[in-house]
């Protein structure tokens, strides 16, 4: 066969496709044999094969290198050609014409500028490729459940504290804390926590239209809930400052409507901006391809709410709501020296500081994870949960504890009074039926001593507060020597708050 091939007329014309590989094979065997002879060793099949495995050189088909474990050629060292056989009907009969489209050389594929034509006479990749694995970046059931559970906990706390406020609206601690504003805080945290619900919706569980509705409702819930909560705090502290920091030494009446005006203005500004956003820049849900596989197919995509030209609306919303937070902080700072019976100003300041810290840490994290739906949802849901829960717990838990302690003290007082009635304090004698009955006076004595200690402690606390107030007013009004009696603040029947200031001569 080789003799016939060499003697044929086509032998010295165009070489066959396998000729370069045959040439490199012969050269490999020859170089391996030369190395064995140079070492003056006997040429055997075993040492010839082992030497060929170690031989490398630059051949006609590229860099020649064999795999030492299998003895075959390393694929990345060879030259591969991709030929596209297409139908050629330009002549009298239809024939197949081969066209070189791609070449693998120097460890990379290079296109020769000719597109590959498939069986359907198109250049599109057919469907009979390996199975396509796409990462859609869905939020997922587990993470969605975690976020919704946090939102549900805040909603339950909001409803529970609101019902408790309504039930205890006649109690002293709730009256002093202004029930109307407590209800507004609960409403605000409930609405703000509800923002997590539309944020948990993506095209895994809803249609594109449903996702767009969820995207549109999220800023409405977030902005109005935030404004309700923190404008109520601002209004509460503003009301306290207006009462205690008046300088005309006369009766001051501050109604709810006097301080609800700024709350209404802030809420109205949010509604105007959100309405303009909804009308002129409706939100769209888009899914963008972020990565493709080696066949040019989609391998990773992400779905987002797209707000076109949102900076014209986002910046005013941020300015309004951050302004609410700043105003509340300013009023809390002004009320820092006002000593109230239930230390409410202190807890409001703590809640505001907690919210500021959460925003300081959370907003940069939101910007960083904006391209990942899972991380973005979890960060937003966590921030909302921490803000709402800290606000509710710091505002309501001290009131609940105070009310429970007061109720317990009243119960002890009632028990002591009943035990000290004359009919139960003395020994009685019934000669006809039971004989002599002796009352346990030792236990009554212990209860009386404990009650006296509580009353003495309360008296000392009140004396310290009176002295502090007298000292503060004395320094402010040194010329007139006037002392303000601030313990006569009371709530009117219409929901307003009055402060009665009485003048007394200063006594050191």
Secondary structure by P-SEA (a helix, b strand, c coil): caaaaaaccccccccccaaaaaaaaaaaaaaaaaaaaaacccccaaaaaaaaaacccccccccccccccccccccccbbbbbbbbbbbccccbbbbbbbbcccccccbbbbccbbbbcccccccccccccbbbbbcccccaaaaaaaaaaaaaaaaaaaaaaaaaaaacccaaaaaacaaaaaaaaaaaaaaaaaaaaaacccccccaaaaaaaaaaaaaaaaaaaaaaaaaaaaaaaaaaaaaacccccbbbbcccccaaaaaaaaaaaaaaaaaaaacbbbbbbbbbccccccccccbbbbbbccccccccaaaaaaaaaaaaaaaaaaaaaacccccccaaaaaaaaaaaaaaaaaaacaaaaaaacccaaaaaaaaaaaaaaaaaaaaaaccaaaaaaaaaaaaaaaaaaaaaaaacccccbbbbccccccccccaaaaaaaaaaaaaaaaaaaaaaaaaaaaaaaaaaaaacccccccccccccccccccbbbbbbbbbcccc
